Amino acid sequence: MAGIYIHIPFCKQACFYCDFHFSTNMAIKNDMVEAICKEIELQQEYLNGELIRSIYFGGGTPSLLDETHLKSIFNYLNRFHNIAFDAEITFEANPDDITQDKLEILYQNGINRLSVGIQSFDQEVLKWMNRAHNSQEAFRCLELIKKSDFDNFSLDLIYGIPNSTHETWEKDLKSLVGFQPPHISSYCLTIEPNTVFGRWQQKGKLNEASEDYSSEQFLYLSQYLTNSGYEHYEVSNFAKKGFHSKHNSSYWEQKSYLGIGPSAHSYDGKNRQFNVSSNGKYLKALQSNEIPAQLDILTQEDRINEYLMTSLRTSEGCNLKFLANELNYDLVKNAKPQIEHWKNTGLCILENDILRLTLKGRLLADKLASDLFLVN
């Protein structure tokens, strides 16, 4: 089974930490939806007729779309792809866009899972990040969701915020769990170069939170949510039983997926494809019936490295038999010193041909994975 990701490249305003592709120019929204529909048609063969088990509207801010846009996109999806009757269809939304009417429209048009960017309930933190919503809107939108037909929704929080406190973080988690979301995603704030925060950092106006500070908040996050009935199934993701994200899990499991929209990525099981990160170039290409994508041919080493990076972030761990049978690579033979060191220092567990990182190891997941990378 495969997935489809649809990138909606519009936002009301720029969050100071965000380096995703988006524009605040809404004048081309109708043209963009037409182009997205055209790309769905042109890319209809990419997944070779595989059954679609998940669709994910990301961005940007998909909740800026109206019902007409949704109907057009779903019309094309259903025309050109075989979508499972129980497909998980996720829609990212900002709290300030959530109304009772909006929720009804989304549900009636086939959306069955929401992903809401709360990020924080603290008004000063929201203002500092330049979020479009305020604290009151964050609480109000969750109250509306709890009263709606949506029984599957995910909430996002950010930790490791400079000049904030552990007390603020603990309050955020307590407020979040109070709404009993089936799924929670939580990410450490990273300062990217091409963002407002990145420019502040370059000018000496902002420093990232210390590694110790962020680590303490990560460990508290994991402990608090685990004690609250959530499974910590990926470094940044927590879920109640039966509510793992099917779409995101497909990325970590190396499943095929098609990315639609400017800056979207695709993976056919062997190679990757990257759409142009420019609204203007994307529109121009689709108006000429051209797919604005660049092919990235993966080497065997690339595929091994990608699997190591994604699998070690999950509770499922790295399957040594998959590496051996599908990618022809013996990890234990080639990385025995590193793995033994990790085991001796409490960073991993190796049993039944599965290499899993401990909670201590997950703090360093990306670094540890990179230590195992093959060089092309």
Salt bridges, closest charged atoms under 4 A:
GLU41 OE1 - LYS38 NZ 3.67
ASP66 OD1 - HIS69 ND1 3.08
GLU67 OE2 - LYS71 NZ 3.76
GLU88 OE2 - ARG113 NE 3.97
ASP96 OD2 - LYS12 NZ 2.72
ASP97 OD1 - LYS12 NZ 2.87
GLU167 OE2 - LYS171 NZ 3.81
GLU216 OE1 - HIS166 NE2 2.70
GLU231 OE1 - HIS244 NE2 2.88
GLU234 OE2 - ARG313 NE 2.70
GLU306 OE1 - ARG272 NH2 2.48
GLU340 OE2 - LYS343 NZ 3.48
ASP353 OD2 - LYS321 NZ 3.98
ASP366 OD1 - ARG313 NH1 3.07
ASP371 OD1 - LYS367 NZ 3.02
